[in-house]
Amino acid sequence: MDEVLAFLKESRTYFLATVDADGNPQVRPFGTITKFEDALYIQTGNVKDCFKQMMAHPRVAISAMSASGGEWLRIEADAVQDDRREARVALLDDHPELKGLYSPDDGNCEAIKLVNAKASFCSFTAAPRVVEF
């Protein structure tokens, strides 16, 4: 899991895929990733479509490319809302650039825990390496 965290932080932007109410895939850039209590978390606002989609269809996919472009990471996971203030604080402390948009008690900030995750480290020169957490 720490290697997945390091890869996503180094990539800075990754792409999160969800499914909308009509069953259509939706993909958007994300940047938040935090380790809290031995789990990986992402953050979004509960007024956003992506939050609503994750709550309705929790299985998500994440894709990121290394800064060098030689490797990429693919993750499949279940997105689970963690409504604890401590989780929201951990995310915002790790991503202070979001503090102008969110606060732990604003009623909008959401901490999303990634569970049942399977991460595949891929490249054109080696077989995929899988990590589960």
N, CA, C and O atoms as CSV, one atom per row, in Angstrom:
chain,resi,resn,atom,element,x,y,z
A,1,MET,N,N,0.827,-1.193,0.000
A,1,MET,CA,C,0.000,0.000,0.000
A,1,MET,C,C,0.874,1.261,0.000
A,1,MET,O,O,0.537,2.252,-0.647
A,2,ASP,N,N,1.988,1.219,0.722
A,2,ASP,CA,C,2.865,2.392,0.750
A,2,ASP,C,C,3.453,2.691,-0.624
A,2,ASP,O,O,3.663,3.852,-0.977
A,3,GLU,N,N,3.718,1.641,-1.397
A,3,GLU,CA,C,4.237,1.841,-2.743
A,3,GLU,C,C,3.169,2.472,-3.649
A,3,GLU,O,O,3.485,3.306,-4.497
A,4,VAL,N,N,1.924,2.075,-3.469
A,4,VAL,CA,C,0.813,2.670,-4.210
A,4,VAL,C,C,0.681,4.150,-3.850
A,4,VAL,O,O,0.533,5.000,-4.728
A,5,LEU,N,N,0.736,4.446,-2.556
A,5,LEU,CA,C,0.669,5.833,-2.085
A,5,LEU,C,C,1.796,6.667,-2.687
A,5,LEU,O,O,1.556,7.767,-3.183
A,6,ALA,N,N,3.021,6.152,-2.646
A,6,ALA,CA,C,4.168,6.892,-3.180
A,6,ALA,C,C,4.009,7.143,-4.684
A,6,ALA,O,O,4.320,8.231,-5.169
A,7,PHE,N,N,3.531,6.148,-5.411
A,7,PHE,CA,C,3.343,6.296,-6.850
A,7,PHE,C,C,2.318,7.389,-7.139
A,7,PHE,O,O,2.546,8.245,-7.994
A,8,LEU,N,N,1.188,7.363,-6.430
A,8,LEU,CA,C,0.140,8.363,-6.674
A,8,LEU,C,C,0.594,9.763,-6.281
A,8,LEU,O,O,0.271,10.733,-6.967
A,9,LYS,N,N,1.336,9.880,-5.186
A,9,LYS,CA,C,1.836,11.202,-4.784
A,9,LYS,C,C,2.840,11.728,-5.799
A,9,LYS,O,O,2.835,12.913,-6.130
A,10,GLU,N,N,3.701,10.842,-6.292
A,10,GLU,CA,C,4.703,11.252,-7.274
A,10,GLU,C,C,4.031,11.630,-8.596
A,10,GLU,O,O,4.488,12.546,-9.280
A,11,SER,N,N,2.968,10.946,-8.956
A,11,SER,CA,C,2.247,11.256,-10.193
A,11,SER,C,C,1.496,12.578,-10.097
A,11,SER,O,O,1.287,13.252,-11.105
A,12,ARG,N,N,1.093,12.947,-8.889
A,12,ARG,CA,C,0.369,14.169,-8.568
A,12,ARG,C,C,-1.072,14.174,-9.057
A,12,ARG,O,O,-1.969,14.545,-8.299
A,13,THR,N,N,-1.320,13.775,-10.299
A,13,THR,CA,C,-2.690,13.701,-10.811
A,13,THR,C,C,-2.950,12.273,-11.267
A,13,THR,O,O,-2.141,11.670,-11.973
A,14,TYR,N,N,-4.082,11.752,-10.853
A,14,TYR,CA,C,-4.523,10.449,-11.320
A,14,TYR,C,C,-5.952,10.601,-11.811
A,14,TYR,O,O,-6.565,11.655,-11.642
A,15,PHE,N,N,-6.475,9.557,-12.412
A,15,PHE,CA,C,-7.821,9.627,-12.967
A,15,PHE,C,C,-8.713,8.610,-12.264
A,15,PHE,O,O,-8.391,7.425,-12.187
A,16,LEU,N,N,-9.833,9.097,-11.759
A,16,LEU,CA,C,-10.800,8.296,-11.023
A,16,LEU,C,C,-11.991,8.015,-11.927
A,16,LEU,O,O,-12.583,8.934,-12.494
A,17,ALA,N,N,-12.338,6.740,-12.056
A,17,ALA,CA,C,-13.485,6.338,-12.871
A,17,ALA,C,C,-14.602,5.835,-11.966
A,17,ALA,O,O,-14.381,5.028,-11.064
A,18,THR,N,N,-15.800,6.330,-12.228
A,18,THR,CA,C,-17.003,5.912,-11.521
A,18,THR,C,C,-18.050,5.544,-12.565
A,18,THR,O,O,-17.807,5.636,-13.768
A,19,VAL,N,N,-19.211,5.127,-12.087
A,19,VAL,CA,C,-20.327,4.801,-12.974
A,19,VAL,C,C,-21.500,5.692,-12.599
A,19,VAL,O,O,-21.843,5.806,-11.422
A,20,ASP,N,N,-22.124,6.332,-13.601
A,20,ASP,CA,C,-23.262,7.202,-13.306
A,20,ASP,C,C,-24.564,6.391,-13.220
A,20,ASP,O,O,-24.558,5.172,-13.389
A,21,ALA,N,N,-25.656,7.072,-12.959
A,21,ALA,CA,C,-26.948,6.417,-12.743
A,21,ALA,C,C,-27.432,5.640,-13.973
A,21,ALA,O,O,-28.227,4.708,-13.845
A,22,ASP,N,N,-26.959,6.019,-15.147
A,22,ASP,CA,C,-27.350,5.339,-16.380
A,22,ASP,C,C,-26.389,4.208,-16.752
A,22,ASP,O,O,-26.541,3.577,-17.798
A,23,GLY,N,N,-25.397,3.956,-15.887
A,23,GLY,CA,C,-24.424,2.899,-16.154
A,23,GLY,C,C,-23.278,3.322,-17.043
A,23,GLY,O,O,-22.507,2.479,-17.503
A,24,ASN,N,N,-23.150,4.626,-17.295
A,24,ASN,CA,C,-22.080,5.132,-18.143
A,24,ASN,C,C,-20.840,5.443,-17.316
A,24,ASN,O,O,-20.958,5.953,-16.202
A,25,PRO,N,N,-19.649,5.143,-17.843
A,25,PRO,CA,C,-18.425,5.472,-17.110
A,25,PRO,C,C,-18.194,6.979,-17.096
A,25,PRO,O,O,-18.482,7.676,-18.069
A,26,GLN,N,N,-17.676,7.461,-15.989
A,26,GLN,CA,C,-17.317,8.869,-15.838
A,26,GLN,C,C,-15.892,8.916,-15.272
A,26,GLN,O,O,-15.589,8.241,-14.288
A,27,VAL,N,N,-15.035,9.705,-15.890
A,27,VAL,CA,C,-13.635,9.791,-15.481
A,27,VAL,C,C,-13.287,11.241,-15.244
A,27,VAL,O,O,-13.654,12.117,-16.027
A,28,ARG,N,N,-12.566,11.494,-14.145
A,28,ARG,CA,C,-12.131,12.859,-13.874
A,28,ARG,C,C,-10.774,12.844,-13.174
A,28,ARG,O,O,-10.424,11.868,-12.511
A,29,PRO,N,N,-9.997,13.951,-13.325
A,29,PRO,CA,C,-8.699,14.022,-12.654
A,29,PRO,C,C,-8.891,14.258,-11.158
A,29,PRO,O,O,-9.789,14.988,-10.738
A,30,PHE,N,N,-8.039,13.633,-10.374
A,30,PHE,CA,C,-8.019,13.786,-8.921
A,30,PHE,C,C,-6.578,13.977,-8.486
A,30,PHE,O,O,-5.656,13.676,-9.244
A,31,GLY,N,N,-6.377,14.466,-7.292
A,31,GLY,CA,C,-5.020,14.624,-6.777
A,31,GLY,C,C,-4.860,14.250,-5.326
A,31,GLY,O,O,-3.732,14.111,-4.855
A,32,THR,N,N,-5.944,14.083,-4.602
A,32,THR,CA,C,-5.829,13.787,-3.178
A,32,THR,C,C,-5.628,12.303,-2.944
A,32,THR,O,O,-6.357,11.467,-3.477
A,33,ILE,N,N,-4.634,11.995,-2.145
A,33,ILE,CA,C,-4.411,10.625,-1.681
A,33,ILE,C,C,-3.679,10.736,-0.343
A,33,ILE,O,O,-2.667,11.427,-0.229
A,34,THR,N,N,-4.203,10.050,0.652
A,34,THR,CA,C,-3.648,10.130,2.007
A,34,THR,C,C,-3.719,8.764,2.652
A,34,THR,O,O,-4.670,8.010,2.445
A,35,LYS,N,N,-2.703,8.456,3.436
A,35,LYS,CA,C,-2.735,7.248,4.257
A,35,LYS,C,C,-3.212,7.657,5.651
A,35,LYS,O,O,-2.631,8.534,6.291
A,36,PHE,N,N,-4.262,7.014,6.097
A,36,PHE,CA,C,-4.829,7.282,7.424
A,36,PHE,C,C,-5.231,5.942,8.020
A,36,PHE,O,O,-5.974,5.178,7.403
A,37,GLU,N,N,-4.746,5.662,9.203
A,37,GLU,CA,C,-5.056,4.417,9.907
A,37,GLU,C,C,-4.876,3.191,9.013
A,37,GLU,O,O,-5.772,2.352,8.917
A,38,ASP,N,N,-3.745,3.093,8.377
A,38,ASP,CA,C,-3.394,1.943,7.537
A,38,ASP,C,C,-4.343,1.704,6.371
A,38,ASP,O,O,-4.570,0.561,5.974
A,39,ALA,N,N,-4.892,2.772,5.829
A,39,ALA,CA,C,-5.745,2.677,4.643
A,39,ALA,C,C,-5.498,3.901,3.769
A,39,ALA,O,O,-5.051,4.942,4.251
A,40,LEU,N,N,-5.794,3.764,2.481
A,40,LEU,CA,C,-5.681,4.904,1.573
A,40,LEU,C,C,-7.035,5.585,1.449
A,40,LEU,O,O,-8.077,4.932,1.380
A,41,TYR,N,N,-6.994,6.911,1.424
A,41,TYR,CA,C,-8.193,7.744,1.366
A,41,TYR,C,C,-8.063,8.761,0.250
A,41,TYR,O,O,-6.970,9.235,-0.060
A,42,ILE,N,N,-9.209,9.090,-0.353
A,42,ILE,CA,C,-9.306,10.216,-1.270
A,42,ILE,C,C,-10.343,11.174,-0.701
A,42,ILE,O,O,-11.057,10.827,0.240
A,43,GLN,N,N,-10.430,12.365,-1.259
A,43,GLN,CA,C,-11.336,13.392,-0.730
A,43,GLN,C,C,-12.120,14.004,-1.864
A,43,GLN,O,O,-11.598,14.194,-2.963
A,44,THR,N,N,-13.379,14.313,-1.595
A,44,THR,CA,C,-14.214,15.051,-2.529
A,44,THR,C,C,-15.319,15.749,-1.748
A,44,THR,O,O,-15.412,15.600,-0.529
A,45,GLY,N,N,-16.141,16.495,-2.435
A,45,GLY,CA,C,-17.290,17.136,-1.808
A,45,GLY,C,C,-18.548,16.326,-2.060
A,45,GLY,O,O,-18.704,15.728,-3.125
A,46,ASN,N,N,-19.452,16.304,-1.074
A,46,ASN,CA,C,-20.664,15.493,-1.231
A,46,ASN,C,C,-21.695,16.123,-2.166
A,46,ASN,O,O,-22.716,15.502,-2.461
A,47,VAL,N,N,-21.444,17.343,-2.634
A,47,VAL,CA,C,-22.338,17.957,-3.617
A,47,VAL,C,C,-21.948,17.575,-5.049
A,47,VAL,O,O,-22.674,17.877,-5.995
A,48,LYS,N,N,-20.811,16.916,-5.200
A,48,LYS,CA,C,-20.314,16.569,-6.532
A,48,LYS,C,C,-20.910,15.248,-7.026
A,48,LYS,O,O,-21.218,14.351,-6.242
A,49,ASP,N,N,-21.061,15.161,-8.335
A,49,ASP,CA,C,-21.579,13.939,-8.942
A,49,ASP,C,C,-20.708,12.727,-8.616
A,49,ASP,O,O,-21.231,11.632,-8.408
A,50,CYS,N,N,-19.390,12.908,-8.569
A,50,CYS,CA,C,-18.529,11.750,-8.326
A,50,CYS,C,C,-18.805,11.132,-6.958
A,50,CYS,O,O,-18.761,9.910,-6.820
A,51,PHE,N,N,-19.089,11.948,-5.946
A,51,PHE,CA,C,-19.426,11.407,-4.627
A,51,PHE,C,C,-20.726,10.615,-4.698
A,51,PHE,O,O,-20.814,9.502,-4.179
A,52,LYS,N,N,-21.714,11.186,-5.334
A,52,LYS,CA,C,-23.007,10.503,-5.460
A,52,LYS,C,C,-22.858,9.191,-6.227
A,52,LYS,O,O,-23.484,8.189,-5.882
A,53,GLN,N,N,-22.031,9.202,-7.262
A,53,GLN,CA,C,-21.800,7.989,-8.038
A,53,GLN,C,C,-21.084,6.926,-7.206
A,53,GLN,O,O,-21.427,5.747,-7.287
A,54,MET,N,N,-20.096,7.329,-6.412
A,54,MET,CA,C,-19.383,6.364,-5.570
A,54,MET,C,C,-20.294,5.760,-4.506
A,54,MET,O,O,-20.162,4.584,-4.169
A,55,MET,N,N,-21.208,6.553,-3.983
A,55,MET,CA,C,-22.113,6.033,-2.969
A,55,MET,C,C,-23.143,5.071,-3.578
A,55,MET,O,O,-23.552,4.107,-2.931
A,56,ALA,N,N,-23.556,5.334,-4.814
A,56,ALA,CA,C,-24.523,4.466,-5.482
A,56,ALA,C,C,-23.874,3.200,-6.045
A,56,ALA,O,O,-24.469,2.123,-6.011
A,57,HIS,N,N,-22.655,3.338,-6.560
A,57,HIS,CA,C,-21.904,2.227,-7.164
A,57,HIS,C,C,-20.473,2.311,-6.651
A,57,HIS,O,O,-19.633,2.946,-7.289
A,58,PRO,N,N,-20.173,1.689,-5.517
A,58,PRO,CA,C,-18.895,1.918,-4.845
A,58,PRO,C,C,-17.642,1.393,-5.544
A,58,PRO,O,O,-16.539,1.808,-5.189
A,59,ARG,N,N,-17.770,0.509,-6.513
A,59,ARG,CA,C,-16.570,0.003,-7.172
A,59,ARG,C,C,-16.041,1.081,-8.109
A,59,ARG,O,O,-16.756,1.550,-8.995
A,60,VAL,N,N,-14.773,1.473,-7.906
A,60,VAL,CA,C,-14.148,2.525,-8.700
A,60,VAL,C,C,-12.849,2.008,-9.307
A,60,VAL,O,O,-12.345,0.954,-8.919
A,61,ALA,N,N,-12.322,2.753,-10.252
A,61,ALA,CA,C,-11.024,2.463,-10.846
A,61,ALA,C,C,-10.203,3.745,-10.840
A,61,ALA,O,O,-10.730,4.846,-11.000
A,62,ILE,N,N,-8.910,3.572,-10.654
A,62,ILE,CA,C,-7.964,4.687,-10.667
A,62,ILE,C,C,-6.843,4.323,-11.623
A,62,ILE,O,O,-6.401,3.175,-11.672
A,63,SER,N,N,-6.388,5.303,-12.379
A,63,SER,CA,C,-5.268,5.107,-13.287
A,63,SER,C,C,-4.327,6.300,-13.147
A,63,SER,O,O,-4.759,7.450,-13.081
A,64,ALA,N,N,-3.020,5.995,-13.102
A,64,ALA,CA,C,-2.012,7.057,-12.994
A,64,ALA,C,C,-0.785,6.661,-13.802
A,64,ALA,O,O,-0.484,5.477,-13.957
A,65,MET,N,N,-0.090,7.654,-14.307
A,65,MET,CA,C,1.134,7.453,-15.066
A,65,MET,C,C,2.295,8.029,-14.262
A,65,MET,O,O,2.160,9.080,-13.637
A,66,SER,N,N,3.434,7.343,-14.277
A,66,SER,CA,C,4.608,7.864,-13.581
A,66,SER,C,C,5.080,9.143,-14.261
A,66,SER,O,O,4.772,9.392,-15.427
A,67,ALA,N,N,5.826,9.945,-13.521
A,67,ALA,CA,C,6.335,11.203,-14.079
A,67,ALA,C,C,7.239,10.939,-15.276
A,67,ALA,O,O,7.280,11.743,-16.207
A,68,SER,N,N,7.962,9.825,-15.263
A,68,SER,CA,C,8.850,9.490,-16.378
A,68,SER,C,C,8.082,8.937,-17.575
A,68,SER,O,O,8.598,8.921,-18.693
A,69,GLY,N,N,6.843,8.482,-17.341
A,69,GLY,CA,C,6.029,7.946,-18.415
A,69,GLY,C,C,6.295,6.490,-18.738
A,69,GLY,O,O,5.678,5.941,-19.651
A,70,GLY,N,N,7.192,5.857,-18.018
A,70,GLY,CA,C,7.535,4.475,-18.310
A,70,GLY,C,C,6.694,3.445,-17.578
A,70,GLY,O,O,6.703,2.269,-17.940
A,71,GLU,N,N,5.979,3.865,-16.567
A,71,GLU,CA,C,5.150,2.950,-15.790
A,71,GLU,C,C,3.792,3.578,-15.542
A,71,GLU,O,O,3.648,4.800,-15.560
A,72,TRP,N,N,2.806,2.741,-15.312
A,72,TRP,CA,C,1.497,3.237,-14.920
A,72,TRP,C,C,0.926,2.314,-13.866
A,72,TRP,O,O,1.367,1.178,-13.693
A,73,LEU,N,N,-0.056,2.830,-13.175
A,73,LEU,CA,C,-0.700,2.124,-12.080
A,73,LEU,C,C,-2.187,2.065,-12.351
A,73,LEU,O,O,-2.805,3.064,-12.717
A,74,ARG,N,N,-2.756,0.884,-12.170
A,74,ARG,CA,C,-4.203,0.709,-12.288
A,74,ARG,C,C,-4.707,0.140,-10.976
A,74,ARG,O,O,-4.142,-0.823,-10.459
A,75,ILE,N,N,-5.760,0.725,-10.436
A,75,ILE,CA,C,-6.320,0.292,-9.160
A,75,ILE,C,C,-7.813,0.052,-9.329
A,75,ILE,O,O,-8.515,0.840,-9.961
A,76,GLU,N,N,-8.277,-1.029,-8.764
A,76,GLU,CA,C,-9.706,-1.282,-8.605
A,76,GLU,C,C,-9.952,-1.333,-7.108
A,76,GLU,O,O,-9.199,-1.983,-6.383
A,77,ALA,N,N,-11.001,-0.652,-6.624
A,77,ALA,CA,C,-11.273,-0.624,-5.185
A,77,ALA,C,C,-12.728,-0.289,-4.930
A,77,ALA,O,O,-13.441,0.188,-5.812
A,78,ASP,N,N,-13.149,-0.548,-3.713
A,78,ASP,CA,C,-14.461,-0.104,-3.255
A,78,ASP,C,C,-14.278,1.209,-2.509
A,78,ASP,O,O,-13.398,1.324,-1.656
A,79,ALA,N,N,-15.099,2.189,-2.826
A,79,ALA,CA,C,-15.070,3.499,-2.177
A,79,ALA,C,C,-16.071,3.496,-1.029
A,79,ALA,O,O,-17.268,3.297,-1.241
A,80,VAL,N,N,-15.578,3.719,0.188
A,80,VAL,CA,C,-16.424,3.678,1.377
A,80,VAL,C,C,-16.316,5.015,2.106
A,80,VAL,O,O,-15.220,5.453,2.457
A,81,GLN,N,N,-17.442,5.648,2.325
A,81,GLN,CA,C,-17.458,6.920,3.048
A,81,GLN,C,C,-17.032,6.692,4.495
A,81,GLN,O,O,-17.539,5.794,5.167
A,82,ASP,N,N,-16.095,7.516,4.966
A,82,ASP,CA,C,-15.695,7.519,6.377
A,82,ASP,C,C,-16.136,8.865,6.927
A,82,ASP,O,O,-15.533,9.894,6.621
A,83,ASP,N,N,-17.171,8.859,7.724
A,83,ASP,CA,C,-17.774,10.103,8.194
A,83,ASP,C,C,-17.100,10.675,9.435
A,83,ASP,O,O,-17.622,11.610,10.042
A,84,ARG,N,N,-15.963,10.135,9.817
A,84,ARG,CA,C,-15.282,10.654,11.003
A,84,ARG,C,C,-14.520,11.941,10.690
A,84,ARG,O,O,-13.880,12.072,9.646
A,85,ARG,N,N,-14.609,12.861,11.602
A,85,ARG,CA,C,-13.910,14.135,11.463
A,85,ARG,C,C,-12.400,13.908,11.333
A,85,ARG,O,O,-11.729,14.599,10.567
A,86,GLU,N,N,-11.872,12.942,12.082
A,86,GLU,CA,C,-10.429,12.675,12.072
A,86,GLU,C,C,-9.931,12.318,10.671
A,86,GLU,O,O,-8.826,12.702,10.288
A,87,ALA,N,N,-10.731,11.596,9.919
A,87,ALA,CA,C,-10.344,11.241,8.552
A,87,ALA,C,C,-10.305,12.479,7.660
A,87,ALA,O,O,-9.388,12.647,6.857
A,88,ARG,N,N,-11.301,13.336,7.807
A,88,ARG,CA,C,-11.329,14.577,7.006
A,88,ARG,C,C,-10.151,15.484,7.374
A,88,ARG,O,O,-9.535,16.087,6.496
A,89,VAL,N,N,-9.841,15.579,8.661
A,89,VAL,CA,C,-8.701,16.397,9.107
A,89,VAL,C,C,-7.404,15.855,8.526
A,89,VAL,O,O,-6.569,16.627,8.054
A,90,ALA,N,N,-7.223,14.532,8.555
A,90,ALA,CA,C,-5.998,13.930,8.009
A,90,ALA,C,C,-5.830,14.259,6.529
A,90,ALA,O,O,-4.730,14.589,6.085
A,91,LEU,N,N,-6.903,14.171,5.776
A,91,LEU,CA,C,-6.843,14.496,4.347
A,91,LEU,C,C,-6.488,15.961,4.122
A,91,LEU,O,O,-5.622,16.275,3.305
A,92,LEU,N,N,-7.143,16.837,4.830
A,92,LEU,CA,C,-6.898,18.269,4.631
A,92,LEU,C,C,-5.514,18.673,5.140
A,92,LEU,O,O,-4.885,19.565,4.570
A,93,ASP,N,N,-5.038,18.034,6.196
A,93,ASP,CA,C,-3.682,18.323,6.672
A,93,ASP,C,C,-2.647,17.872,5.651
A,93,ASP,O,O,-1.618,18.526,5.480
A,94,ASP,N,N,-2.909,16.774,4.981
A,94,ASP,CA,C,-1.985,16.264,3.971
A,94,ASP,C,C,-2.080,17.044,2.659
A,94,ASP,O,O,-1.156,17.016,1.846
A,95,HIS,N,N,-3.195,17.733,2.460
A,95,HIS,CA,C,-3.413,18.526,1.236
A,95,HIS,C,C,-3.875,19.942,1.626
A,95,HIS,O,O,-5.034,20.298,1.413
A,96,PRO,N,N,-2.972,20.735,2.191
A,96,PRO,CA,C,-3.364,22.076,2.669
A,96,PRO,C,C,-3.901,22.981,1.569
A,96,PRO,O,O,-4.588,23.960,1.862
A,97,GLU,N,N,-3.603,22.675,0.315
A,97,GLU,CA,C,-4.115,23.490,-0.789
A,97,GLU,C,C,-5.641,23.431,-0.874
A,97,GLU,O,O,-6.259,24.280,-1.517
A,98,LEU,N,N,-6.247,22.437,-0.232
A,98,LEU,CA,C,-7.708,22.303,-0.252
A,98,LEU,C,C,-8.399,23.070,0.866
A,98,LEU,O,O,-9.623,23.199,0.865
A,99,LYS,N,N,-7.626,23.579,1.817
A,99,LYS,CA,C,-8.237,24.225,2.979
A,99,LYS,C,C,-8.987,25.499,2.627
A,99,LYS,O,O,-9.814,25.953,3.417
A,100,GLY,N,N,-8.728,26.080,1.484
A,100,GLY,CA,C,-9.497,27.234,1.036
A,100,GLY,C,C,-10.855,26.835,0.454
A,100,GLY,O,O,-11.751,27.668,0.317
A,101,LEU,N,N,-10.993,25.553,0.113
A,101,LEU,CA,C,-12.229,25.045,-0.483
A,101,LEU,C,C,-13.063,24.215,0.489
A,101,LEU,O,O,-14.290,24.184,0.396
A,102,TYR,N,N,-12.392,23.544,1.417
A,102,TYR,CA,C,-13.064,22.623,2.331
A,102,TYR,C,C,-12.574,22.839,3.758
A,102,TYR,O,O,-11.474,23.341,3.988
A,103,SER,N,N,-13.410,22.449,4.700
A,103,SER,CA,C,-12.997,22.346,6.099
A,103,SER,C,C,-13.628,21.072,6.650
A,103,SER,O,O,-14.619,20.591,6.102
A,104,PRO,N,N,-13.069,20.516,7.728
A,104,PRO,CA,C,-13.594,19.246,8.231
A,104,PRO,C,C,-15.043,19.315,8.697
A,104,PRO,O,O,-15.719,18.289,8.775
A,105,ASP,N,N,-15.522,20.506,9.004
A,105,ASP,CA,C,-16.868,20.651,9.553
A,105,ASP,C,C,-17.816,21.438,8.645
A,105,ASP,O,O,-18.829,21.963,9.108
A,106,ASP,N,N,-17.487,21.519,7.356
A,106,ASP,CA,C,-18.311,22.338,6.456
A,106,ASP,C,C,-19.568,21.641,5.940
A,106,ASP,O,O,-20.392,22.265,5.271
A,107,GLY,N,N,-19.721,20.344,6.247
A,107,GLY,CA,C,-20.884,19.606,5.772
A,107,GLY,C,C,-20.767,19.150,4.330
A,107,GLY,O,O,-21.687,18.520,3.809
A,108,ASN,N,N,-19.656,19.455,3.674
A,108,ASN,CA,C,-19.433,19.084,2.281
A,108,ASN,C,C,-18.231,18.161,2.117
A,108,ASN,O,O,-18.255,17.256,1.283
A,109,CYS,N,N,-17.191,18.379,2.895
A,109,CYS,CA,C,-15.946,17.617,2.782
A,109,CYS,C,C,-16.185,16.145,3.138
A,109,CYS,O,O,-16.744,15.831,4.189
A,110,GLU,N,N,-15.756,15.258,2.250
A,110,GLU,CA,C,-15.937,13.825,2.467
A,110,GLU,C,C,-14.608,13.087,2.363
A,110,GLU,O,O,-13.804,13.350,1.470
A,111,ALA,N,N,-14.395,12.170,3.281
A,111,ALA,CA,C,-13.246,11.270,3.260
A,111,ALA,C,C,-13.734,9.921,2.734
A,111,ALA,O,O,-14.686,9.346,3.260
A,112,ILE,N,N,-13.076,9.431,1.700
A,112,ILE,CA,C,-13.468,8.184,1.058
A,112,ILE,C,C,-12.313,7.189,1.209
A,112,ILE,O,O,-11.209,7.416,0.715
A,113,LYS,N,N,-12.595,6.094,1.897
A,113,LYS,CA,C,-11.606,5.047,2.124
A,113,LYS,C,C,-11.649,4.055,0.967
A,113,LYS,O,O,-12.728,3.664,0.521
A,114,LEU,N,N,-10.479,3.649,0.484
A,114,LEU,CA,C,-10.384,2.650,-0.571
A,114,LEU,C,C,-10.160,1.288,0.067
A,114,LEU,O,O,-9.143,1.073,0.726
A,115,VAL,N,N,-11.096,0.369,-0.120
A,115,VAL,CA,C,-10.995,-0.969,0.471
A,115,VAL,C,C,-11.120,-2.024,-0.632
A,115,VAL,O,O,-11.543,-1.731,-1.749
A,116,ASN,N,N,-10.741,-3.257,-0.289
A,116,ASN,CA,C,-10.776,-4.363,-1.257
A,116,ASN,C,C,-10.067,-3.967,-2.540
A,116,ASN,O,O,-10.563,-4.192,-3.644
A,117,ALA,N,N,-8.892,-3.370,-2.367
A,117,ALA,CA,C,-8.172,-2.790,-3.495
A,117,ALA,C,C,-7.182,-3.770,-4.112
A,117,ALA,O,O,-6.541,-4.568,-3.428
A,118,LYS,N,N,-7.087,-3.675,-5.423
A,118,LYS,CA,C,-6.110,-4.434,-6.205
A,118,LYS,C,C,-5.388,-3.425,-7.094
A,118,LYS,O,O,-6.001,-2.801,-7.960
A,119,ALA,N,N,-4.095,-3.270,-6.876
A,119,ALA,CA,C,-3.293,-2.319,-7.640
A,119,ALA,C,C,-2.335,-3.078,-8.546
A,119,ALA,O,O,-1.643,-3.991,-8.097
A,120,SER,N,N,-2.293,-2.706,-9.806
A,120,SER,CA,C,-1.399,-3.332,-10.773
A,120,SER,C,C,-0.390,-2.302,-11.258
A,120,SER,O,O,-0.756,-1.286,-11.849
A,121,PHE,N,N,0.889,-2.577,-10.999
A,121,PHE,CA,C,1.978,-1.750,-11.509
A,121,PHE,C,C,2.345,-2.317,-12.883
A,121,PHE,O,O,2.677,-3.496,-13.007
A,122,CYS,N,N,2.282,-1.473,-13.905
A,122,CYS,CA,C,2.435,-1.946,-15.281
A,122,CYS,C,C,3.508,-1.146,-16.019
A,122,CYS,O,O,3.802,-0.002,-15.673
A,123,SER,N,N,4.085,-1.777,-17.047
A,123,SER,CA,C,5.001,-1.101,-17.959
A,123,SER,C,C,5.036,-1.897,-19.255
A,123,SER,O,O,4.484,-2.994,-19.336
A,124,PHE,N,N,5.681,-1.343,-20.256
A,124,PHE,CA,C,5.826,-2.055,-21.518
A,124,PHE,C,C,6.952,-3.079,-21.467
A,124,PHE,O,O,7.075,-3.909,-22.369
A,125,THR,N,N,7.773,-3.031,-20.424
A,125,THR,CA,C,8.968,-3.872,-20.382
A,125,THR,C,C,8.909,-4.994,-19.358
A,125,THR,O,O,9.839,-5.798,-19.284
A,126,ALA,N,N,7.840,-5.074,-18.562
A,126,ALA,CA,C,7.758,-6.130,-17.541
A,126,ALA,C,C,6.308,-6.556,-17.364
A,126,ALA,O,O,5.374,-5.829,-17.703
A,127,ALA,N,N,6.154,-7.747,-16.827
A,127,ALA,CA,C,4.805,-8.232,-16.524
A,127,ALA,C,C,4.221,-7.396,-15.384
A,127,ALA,O,O,4.964,-6.913,-14.529
A,128,PRO,N,N,2.906,-7.224,-15.364
A,128,PRO,CA,C,2.284,-6.465,-14.259
A,128,PRO,C,C,2.587,-7.104,-12.902
A,128,PRO,O,O,2.656,-8.325,-12.766
A,129,ARG,N,N,2.762,-6.244,-11.919
A,129,ARG,CA,C,2.957,-6.679,-10.533
A,129,ARG,C,C,1.751,-6.215,-9.753
A,129,ARG,O,O,1.400,-5.036,-9.792
A,130,VAL,N,N,1.105,-7.135,-9.039
A,130,VAL,CA,C,-0.156,-6.836,-8.350
A,130,VAL,C,C,0.066,-6.772,-6.848
A,130,VAL,O,O,0.762,-7.601,-6.261
A,131,VAL,N,N,-0.558,-5.748,-6.238
A,131,VAL,CA,C,-0.554,-5.562,-4.795
A,131,VAL,C,C,-2.000,-5.434,-4.361
A,131,VAL,O,O,-2.768,-4.692,-4.974
A,132,GLU,N,N,-2.380,-6.145,-3.317
A,132,GLU,CA,C,-3.741,-6.040,-2.805
A,132,GLU,C,C,-3.711,-5.475,-1.389
A,132,GLU,O,O,-2.829,-5.806,-0.596
A,133,PHE,N,N,-4.672,-4.630,-1.085
A,133,PHE,CA,C,-4.762,-4.045,0.264
A,133,PHE,C,C,-6.201,-3.723,0.592
A,133,PHE,O,O,-6.490,-3.224,1.680
